[in-house]
């Protein structure tokens, strides 16, 4: 019963969805102000989701059952990772050894769900989008692992979120070391690619392939994808904060750190055009991967 | 591993403001071939024009395109004035200046619009919104001078319809002064941004030879190093009395097309400033043309997208008996066939937009058979079809009481 509450209400589905949608509104509002527009009211994202729930779900002819199944897959794993992240922050002792590996897998599933759903929809644009998403996953996962590995090494090799938080409580945030800072930079790029915004809005590229992976989705499944994205918009920055800025996780500092990270992401998004997929691939395999390797080496030397 | 799929761009697509259909044949992400299918928006303007008298036609051709809505009426007026003895000989001095000012203002707003859209297409929405923000005062000036933001209704055979009032001139000058820093900002933001360079440099290449082969016009040609500009080659308005230069770039990629258009904005601002200073304070703005003699005339205007061409044939009545329009996009869009092939889908979509296509100018009728053989019909074919139909109708009515 307790776990169901954790999963569905706090810190799981309901809480993260509300925060994520609000963060999405901050994104839209700041973007609008930067572009000399007024921007939507605070409840716009909620209204969008509710409206989508009331719309007809159109299933393309010949679509496989995975078409309707994959949105739920993405949502379930996103909520799971959020719940566990939230619980680890509230009571670090509850976490189990090796949980970061589970984290890593669960964080990859929303992207996989997108690929599966898009491939099942039998739309040529969706298949282009799916192939782009796949390449993007290949591009960002390696540097992301390297950044996490750097943190693990800094925490004396414990693969446990609670321990990493406790470690930073005693020895200061990871970001204030060379390896931690490099790892933070790498992770910052990786979460943008995972969220698919700004430079890496490649798989959805609405002017090129008309929202690619999502093109055939409508109604409830689309709303679920949007919710998954909103939850990831809350979870991924939080994950970065826990790994790299985990010294003081009291609510006031946490919110300040989250807003700061959000601000950086929004600014990068609004001052850069979208990359081409081959450019994104080259970028990730050259710059962040290299930085990640350097971070790991530095961490091994204790810097 | 060649698995060819068709990626449809259109008929309705966020890339395009108008219905148009590009079939990209794609292997993986690479575009190997492209089919351009036009004709979704055909309105039969040339035919309609033959049913209007000379004073009504400018209003009609203005509506060919909302963005270059002074180029078409201007070209039409030039064509009719060609029959009468040339623009310079009949149009009053002040009207020439007003025509040039309106034409260049239109170029500014059109280029800014394109700049914004290009930003949008590479996913850089900030550029989009900022470009359109700077475009807004230009449209306000249009509204102030002509009464409309688009479709200005300024041109008539033998002059212009509205005078440029003295109190409007300082407002126009102030708008231009405020616009210049904005364009500086874009020049800096686009020429120096490494990510934009990554996206635009070397993309959608159109070499000089290809540009000549595909007869592209306007900024698309000038970015490939083809030195053409109707304003210089066959001056109209007061273009030959002012000091300005034709912007040329060599490489022919989208980056060059952007640079050409941004630098042309400066030239247009300069042209308008000079015109405002040199314009006579008073004087007639309309020659009061009454009759158009029989004859043929052509008009050429450098529209924002390139050379716009109109041909008029008259027989002494109050209507043109033939009105032929060739708009710049019709030439430019075809060049996508070479420039968009070979790149990725991201590049191809950008290339399609880089010629600043104005689809409603481009529309021609295509008849599609069941066997999928297309035939482009010319005006005579349409007339024959119409006559056949009339004959059929007459046969049907035979024997019935009138």
Interface residues (C-beta under 8 A of the other chain):
Chain A: X31 X34 X35 X36 X37 X124 X125 X127 X128 X131 X132 X198 X199 X201 X202 X205 X206 X207 X208 X209 X210 X270 X271 X272 X273 X274 X275 X276 X277 X278 X279
Chain B: X5 X6 X7 X8 X13 X14 X15 X26 X28 X29 X119 X120 X121 X122 X123 X124 X125 X126 X127 X128 X129 X130 X133 X193 X195 X196 X198 X199 X344 X345 X346 X347 X349
